[in-house]
Amino acid sequence: MNDLLILTCETLDASYLMSLGVSDEQGVWVADVIFVCDDDLNVYWMSTVDRRHSVAIESNPNVAAAITATMQPGEPDRGVQMSGVAEMTDSVPREVILRYFHKRNKPEPAEDFVVSEEHQWYVLRPTRIELIDQARFGYDRQKVR
C-alpha cells in the first residue's frame, strides 16, 4: 500500500462524521452520517431509508463527501474529500459491521445481526479521493484516486 493510501486510511479511521452531498429533484442536500471504511476505501454507513439523502441515492447515486479529522482549533487541517457512486447494500463485511459498532461505542452485535426494516446499510465506492494533510503537504491536496 502506498503512503497516500496509508495516510488516507489513518485519516478516515480518525474521523467520525461524513458530510454526504446528494442531489435530487429539489436540488442539492447535505447530511451528516457516522461512517466506517473498508481496506479498499469504500465507505459504509447506516441510515433510515426514508431520509432525504437515502431517497436521493435511489434516483441519483452520484454523491460527494467531506470528512474532517481535525478535532481541535489550531491543529493542522486534516481530512478527505471524495466523490463516487453510492447505493443501498446488504453485503457488508463482518469486519466493517464491527468497526461501525466500535466507532459508535456500542457492544459488538451478534453474528446473525440484521438491520431493521427502516434502517439499511449504504456504501460509497469512491472514484475520486483527495487527501488534505496540512502538516505534511501544506494546502496542496493529494490526489489518492
N, C-alpha and C positions, 0 to 999 in steps of 0.2 A: 504494500500500500504506500502510495507516495505521501510526502509530507503534508501537502494541502488536504488530502483526504483525511489524514490523521487529525489535523487541526480542526477540520470541519466536524468530524465525529466528536471530538472533545468539546467543541462549542455547542453542538446540538445536545450532548449529554448534560452540559452545564446549564441548559435552558429549560424553562418550564412551559411558557406560553408561546403559541404561534399565532400571529395575526394573519388570518386566512382571507384573501381577497377573491371574491367571486363576482360574477356578472349575470344578471337575469333581465327579464323584460322591464323591471322597474329601474334598472341601472346597476351601478357597482355597489358592492357591500363588503364590509369587513367584519369578521367575527373572530374573537379570541378563543382558542381551543387548547387544552392540555394535550401534549403530543409526546410521542417517542419515535425513535427511528430504528431501522434495522442496519445491518452492516453494509448494505448497498445504498444507504442514504434515502431509502423510501421512508416516508413519514406517515405515521398512523395516529388516529385519534378516534374517540368515540363521541357521537353526537345523537341528539334526538332527531328522528327522521323528518319531523315537520318544521324544524328550524329553517329560516330563510336560506342559510348557506347550504344546508343539506338538500333542500329542494332545488336550489340553483345548480348544484353539481349534476343533478339528473339531466337537466336540459343543456347545460354548458359545462363540460368537465375541465375546461381550461381555467387554471387558477394561478394565483401568485401568493407568496407567503413571505413574511418578515419575522425573524426570530432574533431576539436580543438576549445576549448572555451577560452583558454588563449589568451589575446589580446595584452598585453604589455610585453616587455622584463623585466625579473626579477620577474614576477608574477609566483606563483606556477603552474606547469603543470596541465592542466585540459582538459579532452576530453573523447571521446568514440571511441572504435573500435568495429566493428561488421561484421558479415557475415550472409548470408541468401539467400533468393530467391527473385528476382526482376521480375516485369512484368509491361507491359502497363496496365492501368486500366481506366475505365470510371466511376468507382464507388468511388468517392471521397466525403467524408462527407463535408457538407457546412462549418462546423467549421474549417476544415483543409484548405479549399479554403480561408476562411477569414484570418486565421493565415498566410498563404503564402503571400497574398497581403499586410498584415500588415508588415510582415518581410521585404518586398521589398519597403516599404513606398509608396505603390500605393493606390489609392482610392478603397473603397470597391466595388467589382463587383456586377452587377445586379443579382437578384435572379435567372434569367434564363441564367446565364453566361455559355458559351460553348467555349472551346478552339478551336483555328483554326485547320484546317486540317494538317498543317505542325508541329504543337505542340501537344503533348499528355502528360497526367499525367502518372507517373510511381510510383510504390510503392515497397519498400524493406521491406519484412517481415523477421525480423532477427531471426535466430536460435541460434546465439551466440552473446552475448554482454559483453564487458569488459569496466569497468569504470576506468578512470585514474583521480585521485584526489590527487595530491601530498600534498596539505595542510592537508588532513585528513588521508591519508594512505601511505604517502611517495611514493616510486616507486613500491609498491605492487598493482598490478592491481586487481580489484574486479570483480569477475565473477557475472554478473547480471542475465544472462540467458545462 
